[in-house]
Amino acid sequence: MSRPGGEHAGRTDTDPQGAEMFQYRLQELRRAELVEQAETYRLTRRLRTARRAANRSGENPQGRVSDPSERFARAA
């Protein structure tokens, strides 16, 4: 049965342990977000490095099709 005045009637906002727990949960969420961002950043860098290495070695099937010297017709 609910109390008059709402679910939290009679409760004070001076609950230090509750406030500390709330702050702790916020910090946990923030830490999880930062860990996820860092992992995404590392994965992106690894993929970028691998793509560059593949481009340099000529193993990239979607890389440059023609040699830069073949782009323009020779002048007569």
C-alpha positions as CSV (number, residue, x, y, z in Angstrom):
1,M,0.0,0.0,0.0
2,S,1.4,3.4,-0.9
3,R,1.8,6.2,1.6
4,P,0.1,9.5,1.3
5,G,2.3,12.1,-0.4
6,G,4.0,9.6,-2.7
7,E,6.3,6.6,-2.6
8,H,9.1,8.3,-0.7
9,A,7.0,10.2,1.9
10,G,8.7,10.5,5.3
11,R,12.1,9.9,3.8
12,T,14.8,12.5,4.3
13,D,17.3,13.6,1.7
14,T,20.1,13.5,4.4
15,D,20.8,9.8,3.8
16,P,24.6,10.0,3.3
17,Q,25.0,6.3,2.5
18,G,22.3,6.5,-0.2
19,A,24.0,9.6,-1.7
20,E,27.3,7.9,-1.6
21,M,25.9,4.8,-3.3
22,F,24.3,7.0,-6.0
23,Q,27.6,8.7,-6.7
24,Y,29.3,5.3,-6.8
25,R,26.9,4.0,-9.4
26,L,27.4,7.2,-11.5
27,Q,31.1,6.6,-11.3
28,E,30.7,3.0,-12.3
29,L,28.6,4.0,-15.4
30,R,31.1,6.7,-16.3
31,R,34.0,4.3,-16.0
32,A,32.2,1.7,-18.2
33,E,31.6,4.4,-20.8
34,L,35.3,5.4,-20.8
35,V,36.5,1.8,-21.1
36,E,34.2,1.3,-24.1
37,Q,35.4,4.5,-25.7
38,A,39.0,3.5,-25.2
39,E,38.4,0.0,-26.6
40,T,36.7,1.5,-29.7
41,Y,39.6,3.9,-30.1
42,R,42.2,1.1,-29.9
43,L,40.2,-1.0,-32.4
44,T,39.9,1.9,-34.8
45,R,43.7,2.5,-34.7
46,R,44.4,-1.2,-35.2
47,L,42.1,-1.3,-38.2
48,R,43.6,1.9,-39.7
49,T,47.1,0.6,-39.2
50,A,46.2,-2.7,-40.9
51,R,44.6,-0.9,-43.8
52,R,47.7,1.3,-44.3
53,A,50.0,-1.7,-44.2
54,A,47.8,-3.5,-46.7
55,N,47.8,-0.5,-49.0
56,R,51.6,-0.3,-48.9
57,S,52.1,-4.0,-49.6
58,G,49.6,-4.0,-52.5
59,E,47.3,-6.5,-50.9
60,N,44.3,-4.3,-50.8
61,P,41.8,-5.4,-53.4
62,Q,39.9,-2.1,-53.4
63,G,43.0,0.0,-53.6
64,R,44.4,2.1,-56.5
65,V,43.5,0.5,-59.9
66,S,46.0,2.4,-62.1
67,D,49.5,3.7,-61.6
68,P,49.6,7.5,-61.2
69,S,51.8,7.7,-64.3
70,E,49.0,6.2,-66.4
71,R,46.5,8.8,-65.5
72,F,47.2,11.2,-68.3
73,A,48.0,10.7,-72.0
74,R,51.5,11.5,-73.0
75,A,52.0,14.8,-74.8
76,A,53.0,14.5,-78.4
